[in-house]
Amino acid sequence: MDEGPPHVVKIERVVRETPSIRTLVLSEEFEFRPGQFVMVWVPGVDEIPMALSSRVSISVQKVGDATEALFGMKPGDRIGIRGPYGNYFPDRGEILAICGGIGAAPLLPLAMSDCVNTFMLGARSEDELPFIDILDECTNLLVATDDDSLGYSGFVTDLLDDTDLVDLKAFDQVCVCGPEVMMKVVLDRLVAKDMAKKGWFSLHRYMKCGIGICGSCCIDPLGICVCREGPVIRGDLLLDGEFGHYKRDGAGRRRMI
Ligand SMILES: Cc1cc2nc3c(=O)[nH]c(=O)nc-3n(C[C@H](O)[C@H](O)[C@H](O)COP(=O)(O)OP(=O)(O)OC[C@H]3O[C@@H](n4cnc5c(N)ncnc54)[C@H](O)[C@@H]3O)c2cc1C
């Protein structure tokens, strides 16, 4: 783990994944394991956590100031990178990946290393499904869209109800990233099948330092820092806590999910 100052890297290329998601291809490669993240310094704006979507890229969805600034960057622009930090998804056994929208970013490299047997990807509509061509090449891809524009009509978690499509019991690990409401539904399904320990959830929490010092990403009731002991947390550890209910903002105030 690199705890030094940010490496300044150049943006070599920008790929339009969907109307709201861009991949920034960087001038430097990073050694990492799928699920790890970097702290991205956006000059003059902020420093924010981002998963590595490959050894040389981050994929960003604009939701606020820093992500909007990244989204608007052009080849030749510079950003700072600290990390990679945190733990990573398991890569052994039969793996089911479940994600929504930009949640596919940390799971893409797991799929590209041929570790994922079945990949469930959901989004509001067909044009908001990121990485669909590449995922289709390297996994058994199941798609769901809220507006019925491609694949199953409904939420990605509804796919779990179709036992002809996917039998949860057949998997050794279930790796999940996406909106927390969606991840909570997955955890509830795993609990119902007594499989909470097989679920691995990548949590998005407000992070300042990224290295376990400031405490802004600590979660209740465990008190662990998501940046250091996560971001990938095993399902049984998320029961009876804040997961799926609230998260803290930059000032430490609870915000309902
Ligand atoms: C480990 C980790 C990996 C991540 N990977 C990616 C990624 O690959 N691609 C990507 O686009 N985003 C990723 N995120 C989320 C990203 O860090 C936030 O979207 C970003 O910090 C928002 O900053 P902003 O200035 O654009 O928005 P802000 O103005 O700070 O916030 C805008 C909105 O986004 C919400 N928000 C702020 N911080 C977070 C956060 N950490 N998680 C979720 N929502 C947040 C706020 O509550 C608010 O509603 C990741 C987060 C973590 C913790």
The ligand as an ORCA input file, in Angstrom:
! r2SCAN-3c Opt
* xyz 0 1
  C     -14.525      2.460     -2.221
  C     -15.317      3.356     -3.129
  C     -15.251      3.160     -4.491
  C     -15.967      3.995     -5.357
  N     -15.870      3.775     -6.680
  C     -16.514      4.587     -7.547
  C     -16.348      4.401     -8.942
  O     -15.646      3.499     -9.414
  N     -16.998      5.269     -9.760
  C     -17.794      6.279     -9.282
  O     -18.335      7.044    -10.081
  N     -17.975      6.457     -7.960
  C     -17.341      5.652     -7.069
  N     -17.483      5.857     -5.735
  C     -18.388      6.929     -5.248
  C     -17.681      8.282     -5.353
  O     -16.586      8.315     -4.462
  C     -18.674      9.399     -5.004
  O     -19.670      9.435     -5.987
  C     -17.963     10.738     -4.935
  O     -17.175     10.807     -3.772
  C     -18.966     11.884     -4.949
  O     -18.223     13.098     -4.929
  P     -18.815     14.411     -5.623
  O     -18.001     15.582     -5.175
  O     -18.959     14.206     -7.090
  O     -20.254     14.481     -5.030
  P     -20.717     15.142     -3.641
  O     -21.078     16.561     -3.921
  O     -19.744     14.840     -2.555
  O     -21.992     14.280     -3.388
  C     -23.024     14.207     -4.361
  C     -23.934     13.090     -3.971
  O     -23.196     11.841     -3.928
  C     -23.275     11.267     -2.628
  N     -21.965     10.728     -2.240
  C     -20.885     11.413     -1.807
  N     -19.878     10.605     -1.498
  C     -20.326      9.352     -1.746
  C     -19.771      8.069     -1.630
  N     -18.538      7.840     -1.138
  N     -20.532      7.026     -2.020
  C     -21.755      7.201     -2.468
  N     -22.342      8.390     -2.602
  C     -21.654      9.444     -2.241
  C     -23.652     12.408     -1.690
  O     -24.374     11.914     -0.576
  C     -24.529     13.271     -2.562
  O     -25.836     12.795     -2.616
  C     -16.784      5.048     -4.829
  C     -16.860      5.225     -3.454
  C     -16.131      4.405     -2.610
  C     -16.193      4.612     -1.134
*
